[in-house]
């Protein structure tokens, strides 16, 4: 690979007209940029969005490399993607999708209905490792009517089915490359995978044969920068052009005062919670869980860990959603009430437990504040810092934990509380039935009412300590346009990103 020219040399070369050596303005050289370098906090464990729960996977490859039948857009609406249109039967159980013609995978093979059948059968199959496998359980059958038509029959109506198909877990992959997508991802998207320098960066390049609207960038580099101080230095030096989610909110005033940067504060689907192992003593006692909820000072955590960026929540639901209910009043900060509940549960002197924390700053910083909050009511926590892969193995998959702090960034994911074997170990048949009714309801008004009931139920059960909704704190070069303000799904969509002249 040829040595990359410095930006200054590029500017000089671009300023010389080949025919007559006429100098062009500096702005023309800058406008010629067709690459971007974006920083992210976490390195993905692999690059297959259908085989892992880590949001870091989708933030690199979803929409950019891999596409689904539908796509959740930047405003949260569902739009066509690989399917150009669809029809839904009157009973809400049969979806017929017409596929775009002429779509190819990055390896040059044709995309057709059989790839859809393979992908959805794989997602819902017995051996599926899809993080949202439960979402695909509703599918009864997937069949290729012809090469450009797919019919999906559901066991029952599912009001969020089109939304589910527009998330990273539902992207379409080819049978020939599915097993190697973790390291060599092959999709149908506007960018192709180029290189992964482990621990450093991931390179994407424009797909010249993309079936849809071509990307305006020729290349995108996703730079992994785990340290907050390094993130600040990289932005100030111009080594990265921006962070879709900047990891150190304490620096935001500095960027706001610098005209070189845009600071864009939006919302995410990230319910940040003190996740609790409901099957492990003493957390199997509702009084203990409620005591913890009363001991938590949400505002202190938001101010201390996120420098004021975040919205307090009292249940597992995004405040920007129309069905949101503010339930923070069910568990106000009340240390005295927490002590009373602990005494009622048989722990007048409190108890000891562990708090396993993944790398993000909201978890590490929030954990320190939480330890102080709980110590005031007699609960002594030992912090155990984990790397992301360790957290996924021990906590998410192994359920070997007492407490942890994590942000759940999947959209409309309150149904995870009804999943068998989910790492909260919450078991409530009444809640399961409520979610079953929600999943079978297509009427929006009725769905919203059921969502409100679900929020209230898990808040009453104090399943977890509900902390705050994660803000999307974007910082990027002021001339860089097209990045998303909000994050309705886990994605850093680069398809509309460009440099302003």
Protein Blocks (a to p, Z undefined) as FASTA:
>chain_A
ZZdddfklmmmmmmpcfklopacdfklmmmmpccdcdddfbdcfblcfklcfbfklmmmm
goklpccfbdcdfkopacdfkbmbdcddfkopaccddddehiacfkopacdfklmmmmmm
mmmmmklcbfklmmmmmpmbdcdfblkbccdddfbdcfklmmmmmpmklcccdfklmmmm
mmmccdfbfbdcfbdcehiaccddddfkbfbdcdfbfbdcddddfbfklmmmmmmnopag
bdfbacblklmmmmmmpmkbccdddddfbdcdddddfkbcfklpmklmmmmmmmpcfklm
mmmmnnopacddfbdcdfkbmkbccfklmmccdfklmmmmmmmnopanopaddddddfbl
klmmmmmmmmmmmmmnopacddddddfklmmmmmmmnopafbdcdddfbghillmmmpgh
ianlpacfklmmmmmmmmmpmbfklmmmmmmmmmmmmmmnombacfbdcdddddddfkbg
hiafbdfbgcddfklgccdZZ
